[in-house]
Amino acid sequence: MKKIFAVAALVGSLALSACNNSPREQAADNIEANAEAAAENLEAAADNAAGTGAESSLDNQADAVRAMGDNQAEDMRTNDADTNLSNGI
């Protein structure tokens, strides 16, 4: 019973800590999630591609989308939105 309570307390504290993210951190997380979803769609299309050239191209696009999302999210986390227009805000 003590183990169940300890696990429940840990899960609850993790959930609360996730809710206390700053708006900037939440926006960065959303950027990463959207980029990952787009990359997964490209990889799914690559799996269904007719030729190896098309498959390779789609896989490369997926990698580029992930990298762009990571870069934008990092920029969101580390730069002040009011003074740095490079982060797209």
N, C-alpha and C positions, 0 to 999 in steps of 0.2 A: 504494500500500500504506500509506503514511503517513497518507493521508486516511482510509482505512478504520479504522486504529488510532485516530486522533483522534476519529472519530465514535463508535467503540465505547467509548472512554474517557469521552466526554461522556455517552453514554447510561447507562453504568454509574454514573457519579457522580450523575446525576439520579435513578436508581433508588435509590441508597443514601440520598440526601438525603430522598427520599419516605418511606423506612422509618424515618427518625429523627424523624418528627413526634411531637410530644407526644401523649399520650392525649386531651388537650383539643382539639388541632388535628384529630386524626383524628375525634373526635366531631363537631366543627363541619363537617368535610368530609362526613361521613355525613348530617348534617342537610340540608346543601345538596343532596346527591345525591338524597336521598329526596324533598325538595320538588320538585326538578326533574323527577323521574320522575312524581310525581303531577300536576304541571302539564302535562307532555307527554301524559299519559293524558286529562286534561280537554280539551286542545286537539284530540286525536284524536277525542274524543266530539263536540266542537264541529264538526269537519269533517263528521261524519256526522249532525248535527242536521237536523231537518226544516225548521225555520223560522229566520229571521234573529234573532228574539228569543232563542230557545234557544241559538243559536250565540254570540250576544253575551254572554249570561249565563255560558256555560261559559268563554269567553275571559276574562271578568272574574274568574271564580273561579280560573282558572289564574294570572292575574297576582297575585291575592291570596295564593295558595299560595306562589308564588315569593318574594314580598315577606316573608311570614311566615317562610319558611325562611331567607332572608338575614338577617332581624332576629335570629332565634334563634341562627344560627351566629355572627353578630357578637357577640351577648351571651355566647355560650360562649367565644369567643376573648378577650374583654376583661374579663370579670368573674370573680372568684374564686368557684368553686362552693361553697366552704365558708361564705361570708358573704353570698351573694346568692341568695336563693331564687327570684328572678324568672326565672332561666334554666332552671328546671324540673328541677334536679338535687336 
